[in-house]
């Protein structure tokens, strides 16, 4: 749960956008923007966003690999090592 210091209203965002941007850059913590008392959006730094997107991509790859493993696709450890040995000069 976010602490109250990282929650701002949309009217505060409108009048203090630059300050919020600096806060996010300095702390790395996302800021939750509320509208009519309900959470409406999250502002986060570009670095945090990119890291999250990379993590999602890796999790998707892991899920696909696990799906293939459960379906009996893929190689055994021995077969994989043999392929690697053949590929190495």
Protein Blocks (a to p, Z undefined) as FASTA:
>chain_A
ZZfklcccfklmmmmmmmmmmmmmmnopacdddeehiafbdcddfklmmmmmmmmmmmmm
mmmmmmmmmnopajdfklmmmmmmmmpZZ
